[in-house]
């Protein structure tokens, strides 16, 4: 029995390590599956209209917040991710604010599309997969910044922002190229608004078959 458990743990560990090292293609695959689920799933029939509207509005707010949050984060990281340690602005309250924004965005998408099960599934997937990504990145940052990063980790929480720690400089220096690319990336959350509205129109005209 112990050998089976050890084998399972070893297999899970290898899977998480593989995801951490190949996050981009895995994330794109998950995105494709998410879009398919959004296209061919119907909102739950047991939800009242007001509850569904409230859930969708919450999702819209989370999508917009995720886009603005990522742009704010990029103002402070500014393309110098490996050149200097970002410890101000959102990085003064959480070590991984960009991933916090990603979490809000993907959960918000599930809610905005009217699919609470999708939102929960994405939240669970994020909770299972992304800690390994963060652990992998933190190992690299320790190699780059050494004791400075270890002291930063001891002071600032990994995930949940601690706003009492917030501090920011009067000015920040950013890479215009990285900032431009970051804004384009953040726009995906805003483009999700248009995608959600398109889904609503297609559903109203019975263009999309409901497979789930």
C-alpha positions as CSV (number, residue, x, y, z in Angstrom):
1,X,0.0,0.0,0.0
2,X,2.8,2.4,0.9
3,X,4.6,1.7,-2.4
4,X,1.4,2.5,-4.3
5,X,1.0,5.8,-2.5
6,X,4.7,6.6,-3.1
7,X,4.3,5.8,-6.8
8,X,1.2,8.0,-7.0
9,X,3.0,10.9,-5.2
10,X,6.0,10.5,-7.5
11,X,3.8,10.5,-10.6
12,X,1.9,13.6,-9.4
13,X,5.2,15.3,-8.5
14,X,6.6,14.6,-12.0
15,X,3.3,15.9,-13.6
16,X,3.5,19.2,-11.6
17,X,7.2,19.6,-12.4
18,X,6.4,19.1,-16.1
19,X,3.6,21.7,-15.9
20,X,5.9,24.2,-14.2
21,X,8.5,23.8,-16.9
22,X,6.0,23.9,-19.8
23,X,3.5,26.3,-18.4
24,X,2.8,28.2,-21.7
25,X,1.7,25.2,-23.9
26,X,-0.3,23.7,-20.9
27,X,-2.0,27.0,-20.3
28,X,-2.9,27.3,-24.0
29,X,-4.4,23.8,-24.0
30,X,-6.5,24.6,-20.9
31,X,-7.6,27.8,-22.6
32,X,-8.9,25.8,-25.6
33,X,-10.8,23.5,-23.3
34,X,-12.2,26.4,-21.4
35,X,-13.4,28.1,-24.6
36,X,-15.1,24.8,-25.8
37,X,-16.8,24.4,-22.4
38,X,-18.0,28.0,-22.7
39,X,-19.3,27.5,-26.2
40,X,-21.2,24.2,-25.6
41,X,-22.4,24.5,-22.0
42,X,-25.5,26.1,-20.7
43,X,-26.0,28.0,-17.5
44,X,-27.5,25.9,-14.7
45,X,-31.3,25.7,-14.9
46,X,-31.7,25.7,-11.1
47,X,-30.4,29.2,-10.7
48,X,-32.9,32.1,-10.5
49,X,-32.5,34.9,-13.1
50,X,-31.4,37.4,-10.5
51,X,-28.8,35.0,-9.1
52,X,-27.5,34.4,-12.6
53,X,-27.3,38.1,-13.3
54,X,-25.5,38.8,-10.1
55,X,-23.0,36.0,-10.8
56,X,-22.4,37.3,-14.3
57,X,-21.9,40.9,-13.1
58,X,-19.4,39.6,-10.5
59,X,-17.6,37.9,-13.3
60,X,-17.5,41.1,-15.4
61,X,-16.1,43.0,-12.4
62,X,-13.4,40.3,-11.8
63,X,-12.4,40.4,-15.5
64,X,-12.0,44.2,-15.5
65,X,-10.2,44.1,-12.2
66,X,-7.8,41.4,-13.5
67,X,-6.9,43.5,-16.6
68,X,-6.2,46.6,-14.6
69,X,-4.4,44.7,-11.9
70,X,-2.0,43.2,-14.4
71,X,-1.2,46.6,-15.9
72,X,-0.6,48.0,-12.5
73,X,1.8,45.1,-11.7
74,X,3.6,45.6,-14.9
75,X,4.1,49.3,-14.0
76,X,6.3,48.1,-11.2
77,X,8.0,45.1,-12.8
78,X,8.5,47.0,-16.1
79,X,10.5,44.4,-18.0
80,X,13.3,44.2,-15.4
81,X,12.1,40.9,-13.9
82,X,15.6,39.4,-13.7
83,X,17.5,42.7,-13.6
84,X,16.3,43.8,-10.2
85,X,14.0,42.5,-7.5
86,X,10.6,44.1,-7.6
87,X,9.5,44.8,-4.0
88,X,7.2,47.9,-4.3
89,X,3.6,48.5,-5.3
90,X,1.7,45.2,-5.6
91,X,4.9,43.3,-5.1
92,X,5.2,44.8,-1.6
93,X,2.0,43.1,-0.5
94,X,2.2,39.7,-2.4
95,X,5.1,37.9,-4.0
96,X,3.1,36.8,-7.0
97,X,0.6,39.5,-7.8
98,X,0.5,38.7,-11.5
99,X,-0.7,35.2,-10.8
100,X,-3.3,36.6,-8.3
101,X,-4.6,38.6,-11.2
102,X,-4.7,35.6,-13.4
103,X,-6.7,33.7,-10.8
104,X,-9.2,36.5,-10.6
105,X,-9.5,36.6,-14.4
106,X,-10.1,32.9,-15.1
107,X,-12.6,32.6,-12.2
108,X,-14.3,35.8,-13.4
109,X,-14.6,34.4,-16.9
110,X,-16.4,31.3,-15.7
111,X,-18.8,33.5,-13.7
112,X,-19.3,36.0,-16.5
113,X,-20.2,33.2,-18.9
114,X,-22.8,31.9,-16.4
115,X,-21.1,28.7,-15.7
116,X,-20.3,28.3,-11.9
117,X,-19.0,24.8,-12.4
118,X,-16.4,26.1,-14.9
119,X,-15.4,28.8,-12.5
120,X,-14.9,26.2,-9.7
121,X,-13.0,23.8,-12.1
122,X,-10.6,26.6,-13.2
123,X,-10.1,27.7,-9.6
124,X,-9.3,24.1,-8.5
125,X,-7.0,23.6,-11.5
126,X,-5.1,26.8,-10.7
127,X,-4.8,25.8,-7.1
128,X,-3.4,22.4,-8.0
129,X,-1.0,23.4,-10.8
130,X,0.3,26.9,-10.1
131,X,2.0,26.4,-6.7
132,X,4.5,24.2,-8.6
133,X,5.1,27.0,-11.1
134,X,5.7,29.5,-8.3
135,X,8.0,27.1,-6.4
136,X,10.0,26.6,-9.6
137,X,10.3,30.3,-10.2
138,X,11.2,31.0,-6.6
139,X,14.1,28.6,-6.9
140,X,15.4,30.5,-9.8
141,X,14.9,33.9,-8.0
142,X,16.9,32.6,-5.0
143,X,19.7,31.8,-7.4
144,X,19.6,35.3,-8.9
145,X,19.0,37.4,-5.8
146,X,20.2,35.2,-3.0
147,X,19.7,36.5,0.6
148,X,17.8,39.5,-0.6
149,X,15.0,37.4,-2.1
150,X,15.0,35.1,1.0
151,X,14.4,38.1,3.2
152,X,11.7,39.3,0.9
153,X,10.0,35.9,1.1
154,X,10.2,35.9,4.9
155,X,8.4,39.3,4.9
156,X,5.9,39.2,2.1
157,X,3.2,36.5,1.7
158,X,3.2,34.4,-1.4
159,X,-0.5,34.7,-2.4
160,X,-2.9,36.6,-0.3
161,X,-2.0,40.3,-0.3
162,X,-1.1,41.9,3.1
163,X,-2.1,45.5,2.5
164,X,-0.4,46.8,5.7
165,X,2.9,46.2,3.9
166,X,2.1,48.4,1.0
167,X,4.8,50.9,-0.2
168,X,5.6,52.5,-3.5
169,X,8.3,54.9,-4.8
170,X,7.6,58.3,-6.2
171,X,8.7,57.1,-9.7
172,X,9.4,53.8,-11.4
173,X,11.5,53.0,-14.5
174,X,9.8,50.7,-17.0
175,X,10.7,49.0,-20.3
176,X,8.3,50.4,-22.9
177,X,8.5,47.3,-25.0
178,X,7.6,45.0,-22.1
179,X,4.9,47.4,-20.9
180,X,3.3,47.4,-24.3
181,X,3.4,43.6,-24.5
182,X,2.0,43.4,-21.0
183,X,-1.0,45.7,-21.9
184,X,-1.7,43.6,-24.9
185,X,-1.7,40.5,-22.7
186,X,-4.0,42.2,-20.1
187,X,-6.4,43.1,-23.0
188,X,-7.3,39.4,-23.2
189,X,-9.5,39.8,-20.1
190,X,-11.3,42.8,-21.7
191,X,-11.7,40.9,-25.0
192,X,-13.4,38.2,-22.9
193,X,-16.3,40.7,-22.5
194,X,-16.9,40.6,-26.2
195,X,-16.6,36.9,-26.3
196,X,-19.1,36.5,-23.4
197,X,-21.6,38.8,-25.2
198,X,-21.2,36.8,-28.4
199,X,-22.0,33.6,-26.5
200,X,-25.1,35.2,-25.1
201,X,-26.3,36.2,-28.6
202,X,-25.6,32.8,-30.1
203,X,-27.5,31.2,-27.2
204,X,-30.5,33.4,-27.6
205,X,-30.7,32.5,-31.3
206,X,-30.2,28.8,-30.6
207,X,-27.0,28.7,-32.7
208,X,-24.9,26.9,-30.1
209,X,-26.0,23.3,-29.2
210,X,-25.9,22.7,-25.4
211,X,-23.9,19.5,-24.9
212,X,-23.6,19.9,-21.1
